[in-house]
Structure formats: C-alpha cells, structure tokens
Amino acid sequence: MHMKVMKEQFVLDGDKLTHMPTGATFWLGDKDVVACEQGRLNLDTGDDYDLDELREEAWRIMAAERKASKITDSQT
C-alpha cells in the first residue's frame, strides 16, 4: 500500500536526514541538490514509499533547516 511521506518520519543527524520507516538517507550535494541512499522503499509490511516524494519532503526539511540556521547565525 502506498504510504504518505510526512515530515515527522524524518530525523536530522548532523548534515544527514534519515527517513525512519525506510532508512533512506538524504544530504545536500553540489549546488544544493538532495542526494540520497534510497534505503528500502518497499517494506516487508507491504507499505511502500515513492522516492520522488521522499526527496521532495527531504528538500523542504533541509531548506527550512538551512533558513533557520542562517537566521540564527545573523542574530549572533
């Protein structure tokens, strides 16, 4: 069954972002492109995730983190 990708499913660890259900790992590459190790998109439970949806959500999270970091840096 196709599963919805949600922000709450990701954990930020340093400069990497991991989608906990699948183990897919994302990071910013050259020119701010999200690169990834896709993990297991089709789980033994029958649940599956779309890689493009995972990338899009990872990009949104990383862009928000980067923006928050720049705001914090400019206030110090």
C-alpha positions as CSV (number, residue, x, y, z in Angstrom):
1,M,0.0,0.0,0.0
2,H,1.3,3.4,-0.9
3,M,2.2,5.4,2.2
4,K,2.1,9.2,2.6
5,V,5.5,10.8,3.3
6,M,5.4,13.1,6.4
7,K,7.9,15.4,7.9
8,E,7.6,13.6,11.2
9,Q,9.1,10.5,9.7
10,F,12.5,12.1,9.2
11,V,15.3,12.5,11.8
12,L,18.1,15.1,11.3
13,D,21.5,13.9,12.3
14,G,24.2,16.4,11.6
15,D,24.2,17.1,7.9
16,K,22.1,14.0,7.0
17,L,18.4,13.4,7.1
18,T,17.0,9.9,7.5
19,H,13.5,8.7,6.7
20,M,13.0,6.3,9.6
21,P,10.5,3.9,8.0
22,T,12.7,3.1,5.0
23,G,16.2,4.0,6.1
24,A,16.5,6.3,3.1
25,T,19.3,8.9,3.9
26,F,19.5,12.4,2.3
27,W,22.1,15.1,2.3
28,L,22.8,18.3,0.3
29,G,25.1,17.7,-2.6
30,D,26.7,20.1,-5.1
31,K,24.6,23.2,-5.8
32,D,22.1,22.2,-3.0
33,V,20.8,19.2,-4.8
34,V,19.4,16.5,-2.5
35,A,21.4,13.3,-2.9
36,C,20.4,10.0,-1.3
37,E,20.8,6.4,-0.5
38,Q,17.3,5.1,-1.0
39,G,17.1,2.5,1.7
40,R,14.1,0.1,1.4
41,L,11.2,1.7,-0.4
42,N,9.1,-1.4,-0.3
43,L,8.8,-2.7,3.2
44,D,8.0,-6.2,4.4
45,T,4.8,-4.9,5.8
46,G,3.5,-4.3,2.3
47,D,3.9,-0.5,2.7
48,D,5.7,1.4,0.0
49,Y,7.1,4.9,-0.4
50,D,7.7,6.9,-3.6
51,L,11.4,8.0,-3.9
52,D,10.4,11.3,-5.5
53,E,8.0,12.1,-2.6
54,L,10.8,11.3,-0.1
55,R,13.2,13.6,-2.0
56,E,10.7,16.4,-2.1
57,E,10.0,16.3,1.6
58,A,13.7,15.9,2.4
59,W,14.4,19.0,0.3
60,R,11.7,21.0,2.2
61,I,13.0,20.0,5.5
62,M,16.6,20.8,4.6
63,A,15.7,24.2,3.1
64,A,13.8,25.1,6.3
65,E,16.7,24.0,8.5
66,R,19.2,26.0,6.4
67,K,17.0,29.1,6.5
68,A,16.6,28.7,10.3
69,S,20.4,28.3,10.7
70,K,21.0,31.5,8.6
71,I,18.6,33.5,10.8
72,T,20.2,32.2,14.0
73,D,23.7,33.0,12.6
74,S,22.7,36.6,11.7
75,Q,21.4,37.2,15.2
76,T,24.7,36.5,16.9
